[in-house]
Each structure stands twice: as C-alpha cells, then as structure tokens.
C-alpha cells in the first residue's frame, strides 16, 4: 500500500474559524491514535509571509494529513469520532474541499 496525503481546505462561516478549530483540536488526539495515521494537523495562514503567499483568509484553515494507505483513510472517515466532529461543525462550515494525493 502506498502513502496517502490529504489536504483538506475548510472554510467556515464568517467568524466561526476559532470555534471550529477548538472542536478540531479536541478531536486531534483521537485521530492521531488511529491505525495508519502518520500526521494530522490543522494549519492557518502564516502572518507576514509576504508576496510569495496566496492567503486562504481569516475564515479558512487547512488540514494536512498523511495516512499509511487508502484503507486507513477510509476507516478514518468512517470513525465515530469523525462522524461526531462532522455533526458538531456542519452548521458552522461554508465549504470544504478534500484533496487526496499520492507521492509523485
């Protein structure tokens, strides 16, 4: 099985990013404990990155993930803690885009 990378771009409704990140960060230990999870981290725009940056903005955060296989990623998506996280944040989200990538 090959490594799977995930870039999840999460855009919240205006002013909701901090609340969603609180719920996200509370869920991180459960995700990191999953079989096959190599990395799982929420990230936001770096301040003062200058003209080289294309900022996501104040209502967006990006989850950078790395999984041992597509099977592990699938189990993650079906896990009870992810279903609970999704239910607790769904009314606070404006959009989300999940990019699943393989090493080139």
C-alpha positions in Angstrom: 0.0 0.0 0.0 1.3 3.5 -0.8 1.2 6.5 1.5 -1.8 8.9 1.0 -1.6 12.6 1.6 -4.7 14.7 2.2 -5.0 18.5 2.0 -8.4 19.5 3.4 -9.4 23.1 2.9 -12.1 24.0 5.4 -13.9 27.4 5.1 -16.1 28.3 8.0 -19.0 30.8 8.0 -17.7 34.3 8.9 -16.2 34.5 12.4 -16.6 30.7 13.1 -13.0 29.6 12.4 -11.8 29.7 16.1 -14.8 27.7 17.3 -14.3 25.1 14.6 -10.6 24.9 15.3 -11.4 24.3 19.0 -13.5 21.3 18.1 -10.9 20.2 15.6 -8.1 20.4 18.1 -10.1 18.5 20.7 -10.5 15.7 18.1 -6.8 15.5 17.0 -5.7 13.0 19.8 -8.3 10.5 18.7 -7.3 10.9 15.0 -3.6 10.5 15.8 -4.4 7.3 17.7 -6.0 5.7 14.6 -4.2 2.9 12.9 -2.4 4.2 9.8 -2.4 7.9 10.8 1.1 9.3 10.2 0.3 13.0 10.5 -2.8 15.2 11.1 -2.5 18.9 11.8 -4.7 22.0 11.3 -2.9 25.0 9.8 -3.7 28.6 9.1 -2.1 31.4 7.1 1.4 32.5 8.3 1.4 36.1 9.2 3.8 38.4 7.3 4.7 35.7 4.7 5.0 38.5 2.1 4.2 38.4 -1.6 5.1 34.7 -2.0 2.0 33.7 -0.1 -1.5 33.1 -1.5 -3.5 33.5 1.7 -6.6 31.5 2.5 -8.0 34.2 4.7 -9.5 34.5 8.2 -12.3 32.0 7.8 -10.3 29.2 6.4 -7.9 26.6 7.8 -6.1 23.7 6.1 -5.8 20.2 7.5 -2.5 18.5 6.4 -2.8 14.7 6.7 -0.7 11.7 6.0 -2.0 8.1 6.0 -0.4 4.8 5.5 -3.0 3.7 3.0 -6.4 4.5 1.4 -7.8 1.8 3.7 -6.6 3.7 6.7 -8.0 7.0 5.3 -11.3 5.3 4.7 -11.5 3.9 8.2 -10.7 7.4 9.5 -13.6 8.9 7.5 -16.0 6.3 9.0 -14.8 6.6 12.6 -17.3 7.5 15.3 -15.2 10.5 16.4 -15.1 11.9 12.9 -18.8 11.5 12.5 -19.3 13.3 15.8 -16.9 16.1 14.8 -18.7 16.5 11.4 -22.1 16.7 13.1 -20.8 19.3 15.6 -19.3 21.6 13.0 -21.6 21.2 10.0 -23.7 24.3 10.7 -20.5 26.4 11.1 -19.0 25.5 7.7 -19.4 27.3 4.4 -17.3 25.0 2.3 -14.8 22.2 2.3 -12.5 20.7 -0.3 -10.7 17.4 0.3 -7.7 16.7 -1.9 -6.3 13.1 -1.8 -2.8 12.9 -3.2 -0.2 10.2 -3.9 3.5 10.6 -4.0 4.7 11.5 -7.5 
